[in-house]
């Protein structure tokens, strides 16, 4: 792997490559967690909307997703 140093491409050391791989794995885990939370919120909103349309009672979490 290469990296840019003062405008020149230089080889990364084994330690730098290892650290980058660790960082990349952590970043992927964080991105996955964020995407999961977004999906959960979208699902909650969809559930609230469906219940409102059907005239059913909302859970507290569903009610909290509604912005008036």
MODELLER restraints for C-alpha pairs under 7 A, 6 or more apart:
rsr = mdl.restraints
at = mdl.atoms
rsr.add(forms.Gaussian(group=physical.xy_distance, feature=features.Distance(at['CA:1:A'], at['CA:11:A']), mean=5.86, stdev=0.5))
rsr.add(forms.Gaussian(group=physical.xy_distance, feature=features.Distance(at['CA:1:A'], at['CA:12:A']), mean=5.68, stdev=0.5))
rsr.add(forms.Gaussian(group=physical.xy_distance, feature=features.Distance(at['CA:2:A'], at['CA:9:A']), mean=5.99, stdev=0.5))
rsr.add(forms.Gaussian(group=physical.xy_distance, feature=features.Distance(at['CA:2:A'], at['CA:10:A']), mean=5.35, stdev=0.5))
rsr.add(forms.Gaussian(group=physical.xy_distance, feature=features.Distance(at['CA:2:A'], at['CA:11:A']), mean=4.45, stdev=0.5))
rsr.add(forms.Gaussian(group=physical.xy_distance, feature=features.Distance(at['CA:2:A'], at['CA:12:A']), mean=5.40, stdev=0.5))
rsr.add(forms.Gaussian(group=physical.xy_distance, feature=features.Distance(at['CA:3:A'], at['CA:9:A']), mean=5.47, stdev=0.5))
rsr.add(forms.Gaussian(group=physical.xy_distance, feature=features.Distance(at['CA:3:A'], at['CA:10:A']), mean=5.52, stdev=0.5))
rsr.add(forms.Gaussian(group=physical.xy_distance, feature=features.Distance(at['CA:3:A'], at['CA:11:A']), mean=6.35, stdev=0.5))
rsr.add(forms.Gaussian(group=physical.xy_distance, feature=features.Distance(at['CA:3:A'], at['CA:12:A']), mean=6.24, stdev=0.5))
rsr.add(forms.Gaussian(group=physical.xy_distance, feature=features.Distance(at['CA:4:A'], at['CA:10:A']), mean=6.35, stdev=0.5))
rsr.add(forms.Gaussian(group=physical.xy_distance, feature=features.Distance(at['CA:44:A'], at['CA:62:A']), mean=5.94, stdev=0.5))
rsr.add(forms.Gaussian(group=physical.xy_distance, feature=features.Distance(at['CA:45:A'], at['CA:62:A']), mean=6.54, stdev=0.5))
rsr.add(forms.Gaussian(group=physical.xy_distance, feature=features.Distance(at['CA:45:A'], at['CA:65:A']), mean=6.17, stdev=0.5))
rsr.add(forms.Gaussian(group=physical.xy_distance, feature=features.Distance(at['CA:48:A'], at['CA:58:A']), mean=6.32, stdev=0.5))
rsr.add(forms.Gaussian(group=physical.xy_distance, feature=features.Distance(at['CA:48:A'], at['CA:62:A']), mean=5.16, stdev=0.5))
rsr.add(forms.Gaussian(group=physical.xy_distance, feature=features.Distance(at['CA:51:A'], at['CA:57:A']), mean=6.73, stdev=0.5))
rsr.add(forms.Gaussian(group=physical.xy_distance, feature=features.Distance(at['CA:51:A'], at['CA:58:A']), mean=6.60, stdev=0.5))
